[in-house]
């Protein structure tokens, strides 16, 4: 009874504007989930490559923070009728558990002008949505996930965007996506700002528009194409192919990705004219997955992307991104799902990347990274769904500071209804 009353009260607050006669689907198909995230981040710097003597003398030797996050996610159903209406809401809160002026800046928490992390920060978002057939339009707070823009969710709270997005699956095997975004919040901030190029330090910003399609040619072959443009910064085209081939009792997956990027309009971020091709082969059999890949960036500047976002590349790993001008990168990885050995919920992954022949600030560069991750999700009992993940990253470069990083994540999802 209490759950029913809570659900009814929540709907009363969120959907009073909807036609009552058609609100049954809005209520009955609604979902409310609370996710708890506890993150410990420890990163030690191992050298001062690429820094002036003055900067090295004042630079931090480590970044260590511990924080607790709460993510409340409400998703309504749609009202009944030809045109269905709905409303989503997202609430985000983060609390400092441990930090210090000399150890802040991990990306878990906002940092004040005096170098100290905030004790807490919070933000909230509302998204109105409408459905006609299998086409859904959303307006408000969004978490875009396309090849030309992937929101960042690698710390305590996710990066969020403001705008409009359309997704249509009315045609069999074809998904069409389009959108226009004009504001965003970084993963460690409550402040909404205009969008800008990662690495850009000026006052300008621009809207981001994107459109694309994913097409399943068959169960084994999937194709995709997307175009995105950050106004007055850059425009970008993406083409991708994923193919699964049953082989020797396992599956061989080929994943090919191509980006073509050019500067746009006023080009506030400088001249951009490059192509990036990356390909990865992976073979999965009996819980084991072995992968190898190669990536080439050719042309002027590095691969452009919106500040703080995740890059849709195999090389966007724990610390490095390996997308500098003219950089060539090879990758190798191994993963094991212990469900094959009778321990469901336990997984392991390790990978190695090496990039060279690149340029940064006119100088030649090299970099490498080694990552390892072990994770477990409780499969039953009162703690079912509790996740524990330990990550270890080692990064070295001749143009940036080397880092050893250890990160512990505890997550727990609670389905309120």
The 8 nearest C-alpha neighbors of each residue, nearest first, counted from 0:
[[1, 3, 2, 4, 5, 6, 7, 8],
 [2, 0, 4, 3, 5, 6, 7, 8],
 [1, 3, 5, 0, 4, 6, 416, 415],
 [4, 2, 6, 0, 1, 5, 7, 8],
 [3, 5, 7, 1, 6, 2, 8, 0],
 [6, 4, 2, 8, 7, 3, 1, 9],
 [7, 5, 3, 9, 4, 8, 2, 10],
 [6, 8, 4, 10, 5, 9, 11, 3],
 [7, 9, 11, 5, 10, 6, 4, 12],
 [10, 8, 6, 12, 11, 7, 5, 13],
 [11, 9, 13, 7, 12, 8, 14, 6],
 [10, 12, 8, 9, 15, 13, 14, 7],
 [11, 13, 9, 10, 14, 15, 8, 7],
 [14, 12, 10, 11, 15, 9, 86, 16],
 [15, 13, 16, 17, 10, 11, 12, 86],
 [14, 16, 11, 17, 13, 12, 10, 18],
 [15, 17, 14, 18, 13, 19, 11, 12],
 [18, 16, 14, 15, 19, 22, 84, 21],
 [19, 17, 20, 21, 22, 16, 78, 15],
 [20, 18, 22, 21, 17, 23, 15, 16],
 [21, 19, 18, 22, 23, 79, 78, 17],
 [20, 22, 79, 78, 19, 18, 23, 80],
 [21, 23, 78, 25, 19, 24, 20, 26],
 [24, 22, 25, 26, 21, 27, 78, 79],
 [25, 23, 78, 27, 77, 26, 76, 28],
 [24, 26, 76, 77, 78, 22, 23, 75],
 [27, 25, 29, 23, 24, 28, 76, 22],
 [26, 28, 24, 29, 23, 25, 76, 75],
 [29, 27, 76, 24, 26, 25, 75, 30],
 [28, 30, 75, 76, 26, 74, 27, 25],
 [31, 29, 74, 416, 73, 75, 32, 28],
 [30, 32, 73, 416, 415, 72, 414, 74],
 [33, 31, 414, 72, 415, 413, 71, 73],
 [32, 34, 71, 413, 70, 412, 72, 414],
 [35, 33, 412, 70, 411, 69, 413, 36],
 [34, 36, 69, 411, 410, 68, 412, 70],
 [37, 35, 410, 68, 409, 67, 69, 38],
 [36, 38, 67, 409, 408, 66, 68, 410],
 [39, 37, 408, 66, 407, 65, 36, 40],
 [38, 40, 65, 407, 406, 64, 66, 408],
 [39, 41, 406, 64, 63, 65, 405, 38],
 [42, 40, 63, 405, 404, 62, 406, 39],
 [41, 43, 404, 62, 61, 403, 63, 405],
 [42, 44, 61, 403, 402, 60, 404, 45],
 [45, 43, 402, 60, 401, 61, 46, 400],
 [44, 46, 401, 402, 43, 400, 47, 403],
 [47, 45, 400, 401, 48, 44, 402, 399],
 [46, 48, 400, 50, 55, 49, 45, 399],
 [49, 47, 400, 399, 50, 398, 46, 397],
 [48, 50, 398, 399, 47, 51, 397, 400],
 [51, 49, 48, 47, 55, 54, 52, 399],
 [50, 52, 54, 53, 55, 49, 47, 48],
 [53, 51, 55, 54, 56, 50, 47, 57],
 [54, 52, 56, 51, 55, 57, 50, 58],
 [53, 55, 51, 56, 57, 52, 58, 50],
 [56, 54, 58, 52, 53, 57, 50, 47],
 [55, 57, 53, 54, 58, 52, 51, 59],
 [56, 58, 54, 55, 59, 53, 52, 60],
 [59, 57, 55, 56, 54, 60, 47, 53],
 [60, 58, 61, 101, 57, 102, 62, 44],
 [59, 61, 44, 43, 58, 62, 45, 102],
 [62, 60, 43, 59, 42, 44, 102, 63],
 [61, 63, 102, 42, 103, 41, 105, 43],
 [62, 64, 41, 102, 40, 42, 61, 98],
 [65, 63, 98, 40, 97, 39, 103, 66],
 [66, 64, 39, 97, 96, 38, 40, 95],
 [65, 67, 95, 96, 38, 94, 37, 39],
 [68, 66, 37, 94, 93, 36, 38, 95],
 [67, 69, 93, 36, 92, 155, 35, 37],
 [68, 70, 35, 92, 91, 34, 36, 93],
 [69, 71, 91, 34, 33, 90, 72, 35],
 [72, 70, 33, 90, 89, 32, 69, 34],
 [71, 73, 89, 32, 31, 88, 70, 33],
 [74, 72, 31, 88, 87, 30, 89, 32],
 [75, 73, 87, 30, 29, 31, 72, 88],
 [76, 74, 29, 25, 86, 85, 87, 30],
 [75, 77, 25, 28, 29, 24, 85, 26],
 [78, 76, 25, 85, 83, 84, 24, 79],
 [77, 79, 83, 22, 25, 21, 24, 84],
 [80, 78, 21, 83, 24, 77, 22, 23],
 [79, 81, 82, 83, 78, 21, 77, 84],
 [80, 82, 83, 131, 79, 132, 130, 78],
 [83, 81, 131, 80, 130, 84, 129, 79],
 [82, 84, 78, 77, 130, 129, 79, 80],
 [85, 83, 129, 77, 78, 128, 130, 82],
 [86, 84, 77, 128, 75, 76, 127, 129],
 [85, 87, 127, 75, 126, 128, 74, 88],
 [88, 86, 74, 126, 73, 125, 75, 127],
 [87, 89, 125, 73, 124, 72, 126, 74],
 [90, 88, 72, 124, 123, 71, 73, 125],
 [89, 91, 123, 71, 70, 122, 124, 72],
 [92, 90, 70, 122, 121, 69, 123, 71],
 [91, 93, 121, 69, 68, 120, 122, 70],
 [92, 94, 68, 120, 119, 67, 121, 69],
 [95, 93, 119, 67, 66, 118, 68, 96],
 [96, 94, 66, 118, 97, 119, 65, 67],
 [95, 97, 66, 65, 94, 67, 98, 64],
 [98, 96, 65, 64, 95, 66, 99, 63],
 [97, 99, 64, 103, 102, 63, 65, 116],
 [100, 98, 102, 101, 103, 115, 116, 97],
 [99, 101, 115, 114, 102, 103, 116, 98],
 [100, 102, 99, 103, 59, 114, 62, 61],
 [101, 103, 62, 99, 63, 100, 61, 98],
 [104, 102, 62, 100, 99, 105, 116, 101],
 [103, 105, 106, 62, 110, 102, 108, 107],
 [106, 104, 107, 103, 62, 64, 40, 63],
 [107, 105, 104, 187, 108, 154, 186, 109],
 [106, 108, 155, 105, 154, 187, 66, 109],
 [107, 109, 187, 106, 116, 117, 110, 95],
 [110, 108, 187, 188, 117, 116, 111, 107],
 [109, 111, 116, 115, 114, 117, 108, 104],
 [112, 110, 113, 114, 115, 116, 117, 109],
 [111, 113, 114, 110, 115, 116, 109, 100],
 [114, 112, 111, 115, 100, 110, 116, 101],
 [115, 113, 100, 112, 111, 110, 116, 103],
 [116, 114, 100, 111, 110, 113, 99, 103],
 [117, 115, 110, 109, 103, 108, 111, 118],
 [118, 116, 119, 109, 110, 108, 115, 111],
 [119, 117, 95, 94, 116, 120, 96, 108],
 [118, 120, 94, 117, 93, 95, 121, 92],
 [121, 119, 93, 92, 189, 94, 117, 118],
 [122, 120, 92, 91, 189, 93, 119, 123],
 [121, 123, 91, 189, 90, 92, 124, 120],
 [124, 122, 90, 89, 91, 121, 125, 88],
 [123, 125, 89, 140, 88, 90, 126, 122],
 [124, 126, 88, 140, 139, 87, 89, 127],
 [127, 125, 139, 87, 140, 138, 86, 88],
 [128, 126, 86, 138, 137, 85, 139, 87],
 [127, 129, 137, 85, 136, 86, 84, 138],
 [130, 128, 84, 136, 83, 135, 85, 137],
 [131, 129, 135, 83, 134, 82, 132, 84],
 [132, 130, 82, 134, 133, 81, 83, 135],
 [131, 133, 134, 130, 169, 81, 82, 135],
 [134, 132, 169, 168, 167, 131, 135, 130],
 [133, 135, 167, 131, 132, 130, 166, 168],
 [136, 134, 130, 166, 129, 165, 167, 133],
 [135, 137, 165, 129, 128, 164, 166, 130],
 [138, 136, 128, 164, 163, 127, 126, 165],
 [139, 137, 163, 127, 126, 162, 128, 164],
 [138, 140, 126, 161, 162, 125, 141, 127],
 [139, 141, 161, 124, 126, 160, 125, 159],
 [142, 140, 160, 143, 161, 159, 139, 162],
 [141, 143, 159, 150, 160, 144, 140, 158],
 [144, 142, 150, 149, 141, 145, 148, 160],
 [143, 145, 149, 148, 150, 142, 146, 147],
 [144, 146, 148, 147, 149, 143, 225, 311],
 [145, 147, 311, 148, 149, 225, 237, 144],
 [148, 146, 145, 227, 225, 149, 226, 237],
 [149, 147, 145, 146, 144, 150, 143, 308],
 [150, 148, 144, 309, 145, 143, 308, 151],
 [149, 151, 308, 143, 158, 142, 309, 144],
 [152, 150, 308, 309, 158, 157, 153, 149],
 [151, 153, 157, 154, 158, 156, 150, 186],
 [154, 152, 151, 155, 157, 156, 186, 309],
 [155, 153, 107, 152, 156, 106, 186, 157],
 [154, 156, 107, 68, 38, 36, 157, 153],
 [157, 155, 186, 154, 152, 68, 158, 91],
 [158, 156, 152, 186, 151, 159, 155, 154],
 [157, 159, 186, 185, 151, 150, 184, 152],
 [160, 158, 184, 183, 142, 141, 157, 140],
 [159, 161, 183, 141, 140, 182, 142, 184],
 [162, 160, 140, 182, 139, 180, 183, 141],
 [161, 163, 180, 139, 179, 138, 181, 160],
 [162, 164, 138, 179, 178, 137, 180, 139],
 [163, 165, 178, 137, 177, 136, 179, 138],
 [166, 164, 136, 177, 176, 135, 178, 137],
 [165, 167, 176, 135, 175, 134, 136, 164],
 [166, 168, 134, 175, 174, 169, 133, 135],
 [167, 169, 174, 133, 170, 173, 134, 175],
 [170, 168, 133, 167, 171, 134, 132, 173],
 [171, 169, 168, 173, 172, 174, 167, 133],
 [170, 172, 173, 169, 168, 174, 215, 214],
 [171, 173, 215, 214, 170, 174, 216, 168],
 [174, 172, 214, 171, 170, 213, 168, 175],
 [175, 173, 168, 213, 212, 167, 214, 176],
 [174, 176, 212, 167, 166, 211, 173, 168],
 [177, 175, 166, 211, 210, 165, 212, 167],
 [178, 176, 210, 165, 209, 164, 211, 166],
 [179, 177, 164, 209, 163, 208, 165, 210],
 [178, 180, 208, 163, 162, 207, 209, 164],
 [181, 179, 162, 207, 161, 206, 182, 208],
 [180, 182, 206, 162, 193, 161, 207, 194],
 [183, 181, 193, 161, 192, 160, 194, 180],
 [184, 182, 160, 191, 192, 159, 161, 193],
 [185, 183, 191, 159, 158, 190, 188, 160],
 [184, 186, 158, 188, 187, 183, 307, 159],
 [185, 187, 158, 157, 156, 188, 184, 151],
 [188, 186, 108, 109, 185, 106, 107, 156],
 [189, 187, 185, 190, 109, 186, 184, 120],
 [188, 190, 122, 121, 120, 184, 191, 187],
 [191, 189, 188, 184, 192, 185, 183, 122],
 [190, 192, 184, 183, 182, 189, 193, 185],
 [193, 191, 182, 183, 190, 194, 184, 204],
 [192, 194, 182, 204, 181, 205, 183, 195],
 [193, 195, 204, 205, 182, 206, 183, 192],
 [196, 194, 204, 305, 306, 205, 197, 193],
 [195, 197, 305, 306, 199, 304, 198, 268],
 [306, 196, 198, 305, 199, 304, 307, 195],
 [197, 199, 196, 200, 306, 268, 195, 305],
 [200, 198, 196, 197, 201, 268, 195, 306],
 [201, 199, 198, 202, 197, 203, 196, 268],
 [200, 202, 203, 199, 267, 204, 268, 195],
 [201, 203, 204, 200, 199, 195, 193, 267],
 [204, 202, 201, 205, 195, 267, 193, 194],
 [205, 203, 195, 194, 193, 202, 206, 230],
 [206, 204, 230, 194, 229, 195, 193, 231],
 [205, 207, 181, 230, 180, 229, 194, 208],
 [206, 208, 229, 180, 228, 179, 230, 181],
 [209, 207, 179, 228, 227, 178, 180, 206],
 [208, 210, 227, 178, 177, 226, 228, 179],
 [211, 209, 177, 176, 226, 225, 178, 227],
 [210, 212, 225, 176, 224, 175, 226, 177],
 [211, 213, 175, 224, 223, 174, 176, 225],
 [212, 214, 223, 174, 173, 222, 175, 224],
 [215, 213, 173, 222, 172, 221, 216, 223],
 [216, 214, 221, 172, 217, 220, 222, 173],
 [215, 217, 220, 221, 214, 218, 222, 172],
 [218, 216, 220, 219, 215, 221, 172, 214],
 [217, 219, 220, 215, 216, 221, 243, 242],
 [218, 220, 243, 217, 242, 244, 221, 216],
 [221, 219, 242, 217, 216, 241, 218, 215],
 [222, 220, 215, 241, 216, 214, 240, 242],
 [223, 221, 240, 214, 239, 213, 215, 241],
 [222, 224, 213, 239, 212, 238, 214, 240],
 [223, 225, 238, 211, 212, 237, 239, 213],
 [226, 224, 211, 237, 210, 236, 212, 238],
 [225, 227, 236, 209, 210, 235, 211, 237],
 [228, 226, 209, 235, 208, 234, 147, 236],
 [229, 227, 234, 208, 207, 233, 230, 235],
 [228, 230, 207, 233, 232, 206, 205, 234],
 [229, 231, 205, 206, 232, 228, 207, 263],
 [232, 230, 264, 265, 263, 266, 267, 229],
 [231, 233, 266, 263, 229, 267, 230, 268],
 [234, 232, 262, 263, 229, 261, 228, 231],
 [233, 235, 228, 261, 227, 260, 263, 262],
 [234, 236, 260, 227, 259, 226, 228, 261],
 [237, 235, 226, 259, 258, 225, 260, 227],
 [236, 238, 258, 225, 224, 257, 226, 259],
 [239, 237, 224, 257, 223, 256, 225, 258],
 [238, 240, 256, 223, 255, 222, 257, 224],
 [239, 241, 222, 255, 221, 254, 223, 242],
 [240, 242, 254, 221, 253, 220, 255, 222],
 [241, 243, 220, 253, 219, 252, 221, 244],
 [244, 242, 252, 219, 251, 250, 253, 245],
 [243, 245, 251, 250, 246, 252, 242, 219],
 [246, 244, 250, 249, 251, 243, 248, 247],
 [245, 247, 249, 250, 248, 244, 251, 282],
 [248, 246, 249, 245, 250, 284, 251, 244],
 [247, 249, 246, 284, 245, 250, 285, 283],
 [248, 250, 284, 246, 283, 247, 245, 251],
 [251, 249, 245, 283, 244, 246, 282, 243],
 [250, 252, 282, 244, 243, 281, 245, 246],
 [253, 251, 243, 281, 242, 280, 250, 282],
 [252, 254, 280, 242, 241, 279, 255, 243],
 [253, 255, 241, 279, 278, 240, 252, 280],
 [256, 254, 278, 240, 239, 277, 241, 253],
 [257, 255, 239, 277, 276, 238, 278, 240],
 [256, 258, 276, 238, 237, 275, 239, 277],
 [259, 257, 237, 275, 274, 236, 260, 276],
 [258, 260, 274, 236, 235, 273, 237, 275],
 [261, 259, 235, 273, 234, 272, 274, 258],
 [262, 260, 272, 271, 234, 233, 235, 263],
 [261, 263, 233, 271, 266, 232, 270, 234],
 [264, 262, 233, 231, 232, 266, 234, 265],
 [265, 263, 231, 266, 232, 230, 262, 233],
 [264, 266, 231, 267, 263, 232, 262, 230],
 [267, 265, 232, 231, 263, 269, 268, 264],
 [266, 268, 232, 269, 265, 231, 203, 199],
 [269, 267, 266, 232, 199, 196, 270, 262],
 [270, 268, 266, 267, 271, 262, 232, 300],
 [269, 271, 262, 266, 272, 268, 300, 299],
 [272, 270, 262, 261, 300, 299, 273, 269],
 [271, 273, 261, 299, 298, 260, 262, 270],
 [274, 272, 298, 299, 260, 297, 259, 271],
 [273, 275, 259, 297, 258, 296, 260, 298],
 [276, 274, 296, 258, 295, 257, 297, 259],
 [275, 277, 257, 295, 294, 256, 258, 296],
 [278, 276, 294, 256, 293, 255, 295, 257],
 [277, 279, 255, 292, 293, 254, 256, 294],
 [278, 280, 292, 254, 291, 253, 281, 255],
 [279, 281, 253, 291, 290, 252, 292, 254],
 [282, 280, 290, 252, 289, 251, 291, 288],
 [281, 283, 251, 289, 288, 250, 252, 290],
 [284, 282, 288, 250, 249, 287, 251, 281],
 [283, 285, 249, 287, 286, 288, 282, 250],
 [286, 284, 287, 339, 283, 249, 288, 336],
 [285, 287, 336, 339, 335, 284, 337, 288],
 [286, 288, 335, 284, 283, 285, 334, 289],
 [289, 287, 283, 334, 282, 333, 335, 284],
 [290, 288, 333, 282, 281, 332, 334, 287],
 [289, 291, 281, 332, 280, 331, 333, 282],
 [292, 290, 331, 330, 280, 279, 332, 281],
 [293, 291, 279, 330, 278, 329, 280, 331],
 [292, 294, 329, 278, 328, 277, 330, 279],
 [293, 295, 277, 328, 327, 276, 329, 278],
 [296, 294, 327, 276, 275, 326, 297, 277],
 [297, 295, 275, 325, 326, 274, 327, 324],
 [296, 298, 325, 274, 273, 275, 295, 324],
 [299, 297, 273, 272, 325, 274, 300, 324],
 [298, 300, 272, 273, 271, 324, 301, 297],
 [301, 299, 324, 271, 298, 302, 272, 273],
 [300, 302, 324, 323, 322, 303, 299, 325],
 [301, 303, 322, 304, 300, 323, 260, 273],
 [304, 302, 301, 196, 305, 197, 233, 260],
 [303, 305, 196, 197, 306, 302, 308, 310],
 [306, 304, 196, 197, 308, 195, 307, 194],
 [197, 307, 305, 196, 308, 195, 304, 198],
 [306, 308, 305, 197, 151, 185, 309, 186],
 [309, 307, 151, 150, 306, 305, 149, 310],
 [308, 310, 151, 149, 150, 311, 307, 315],
 [309, 311, 312, 315, 308, 149, 304, 148],
 [312, 310, 146, 309, 149, 313, 147, 315],
 [311, 313, 314, 310, 315, 277, 256, 320],
 [314, 312, 315, 311, 316, 277, 279, 292],
 [313, 315, 312, 320, 316, 321, 352, 319],
 [316, 314, 320, 312, 313, 310, 319, 317],
 [317, 315, 314, 318, 319, 320, 313, 370],
 [316, 318, 392, 319, 370, 315, 320, 368],
 [319, 317, 316, 394, 320, 392, 368, 315],
 [320, 318, 321, 316, 317, 315, 368, 394],
 [319, 321, 315, 314, 322, 316, 318, 310],
 [322, 320, 314, 319, 323, 354, 328, 326],
 [323, 321, 320, 302, 301, 326, 324, 296],
 [324, 322, 301, 326, 357, 321, 325, 358],
 [323, 325, 301, 300, 358, 357, 326, 299],
 [326, 324, 357, 297, 296, 298, 323, 358],
 [357, 327, 325, 356, 323, 296, 324, 355],
 [328, 326, 295, 354, 355, 294, 356, 296],
 [329, 327, 354, 294, 353, 293, 326, 295],
 [328, 330, 293, 353, 292, 352, 294, 354],
 [331, 329, 352, 292, 291, 351, 293, 328],
 [330, 332, 291, 351, 350, 290, 292, 352],
 [333, 331, 350, 290, 349, 289, 291, 351],
 [332, 334, 289, 349, 288, 348, 290, 350],
 [335, 333, 348, 288, 347, 287, 349, 289],
 [336, 334, 287, 347, 286, 346, 337, 288],
 [335, 337, 346, 286, 338, 339, 345, 347],
 [336, 338, 340, 339, 342, 345, 346, 343],
 [339, 337, 343, 342, 341, 340, 336, 344],
 [338, 340, 337, 286, 341, 285, 336, 342],
 [341, 339, 337, 338, 342, 286, 336, 343],
 [340, 342, 338, 339, 343, 337, 345, 344],
 [341, 343, 338, 337, 340, 345, 344, 339],
 [344, 342, 338, 345, 337, 341, 378, 339],
 [343, 345, 376, 375, 378, 342, 377, 346],
 [344, 346, 375, 337, 343, 374, 342, 336],
 [347, 345, 336, 374, 337, 335, 373, 375],
 [346, 348, 373, 335, 334, 372, 374, 336],
 [349, 347, 334, 372, 371, 333, 373, 335],
 [348, 350, 371, 370, 333, 332, 372, 334],
 [351, 349, 332, 370, 331, 369, 333, 371],
 [350, 352, 369, 331, 330, 368, 332, 370],
 [353, 351, 330, 368, 367, 329, 369, 331],
 [352, 354, 367, 328, 329, 366, 368, 330],
 [355, 353, 328, 366, 327, 365, 367, 326],
 [354, 356, 365, 357, 327, 326, 364, 366],
 [357, 355, 326, 327, 364, 363, 325, 365],
 [326, 356, 358, 325, 364, 355, 324, 363],
 [359, 357, 363, 362, 324, 364, 361, 325],
 [358, 360, 361, 362, 363, 323, 364, 324],
 [359, 361, 362, 358, 363, 398, 324, 364],
 [360, 362, 359, 358, 363, 364, 324, 357],
 [363, 361, 358, 359, 360, 364, 357, 398],
 [362, 364, 358, 357, 356, 359, 361, 365],
 [365, 363, 357, 358, 355, 397, 398, 356],
 [364, 366, 355, 354, 396, 397, 356, 357],
 [365, 367, 396, 354, 395, 353, 355, 397],
 [366, 368, 353, 352, 395, 394, 354, 396],
 [369, 367, 394, 352, 393, 351, 395, 370],
 [368, 370, 351, 393, 350, 392, 394, 352],
 [371, 369, 392, 350, 349, 391, 393, 351],
 [372, 370, 349, 391, 348, 390, 392, 350],
 [371, 373, 390, 348, 389, 347, 349, 391],
 [372, 374, 347, 389, 346, 388, 348, 390],
 [375, 373, 388, 346, 387, 345, 389, 347],
 [374, 376, 345, 344, 387, 386, 346, 388],
 [375, 377, 386, 344, 385, 384, 378, 387],
 [378, 376, 383, 384, 385, 379, 382, 344],
 [377, 379, 383, 376, 384, 344, 380, 343],
 [380, 378, 383, 377, 382, 381, 384, 376],
 [379, 381, 383, 382, 378, 377, 384, 385],
 [380, 382, 383, 379, 384, 377, 385, 378],
 [383, 381, 380, 385, 384, 377, 379, 378],
 [384, 382, 379, 377, 378, 380, 381, 385],
 [383, 385, 377, 376, 411, 386, 382, 378],
 [386, 384, 411, 377, 376, 383, 382, 410],
 [385, 387, 376, 410, 409, 375, 384, 411],
 [388, 386, 409, 375, 374, 408, 376, 410],
 [387, 389, 374, 408, 407, 373, 375, 390],
 [390, 388, 407, 373, 372, 406, 374, 408],
 [389, 391, 372, 406, 405, 371, 407, 388],
 [390, 392, 405, 371, 404, 370, 372, 406],
 [391, 393, 370, 404, 403, 369, 317, 405],
 [392, 394, 403, 369, 368, 402, 404, 370],
 [395, 393, 368, 402, 401, 367, 403, 392],
 [394, 396, 401, 367, 366, 368, 402, 393],
 [397, 395, 366, 399, 398, 365, 401, 367],
 [396, 398, 365, 48, 399, 364, 366, 49],
 [397, 399, 49, 396, 48, 364, 400, 365],
 [400, 398, 49, 48, 396, 397, 401, 47],
 [401, 399, 48, 47, 46, 402, 44, 396],
 [400, 402, 395, 45, 394, 46, 44, 396],
 [403, 401, 44, 394, 43, 45, 393, 404],
 [404, 402, 393, 43, 42, 392, 394, 44],
 [403, 405, 42, 392, 41, 391, 402, 43],
 [406, 404, 391, 41, 390, 40, 42, 392],
 [407, 405, 40, 390, 39, 389, 41, 391],
 [406, 408, 389, 39, 38, 388, 390, 40],
 [409, 407, 38, 388, 387, 37, 410, 389],
 [408, 410, 387, 37, 386, 36, 38, 388],
 [411, 409, 36, 386, 35, 385, 37, 408],
 [410, 412, 385, 35, 34, 384, 386, 413],
 [413, 411, 34, 33, 35, 384, 414, 410],
 [412, 414, 33, 32, 415, 34, 411, 35],
 [413, 415, 32, 416, 31, 412, 33, 30],
 [416, 414, 31, 32, 413, 33, 30, 2],
 [415, 414, 31, 30, 32, 2, 29, 6]]
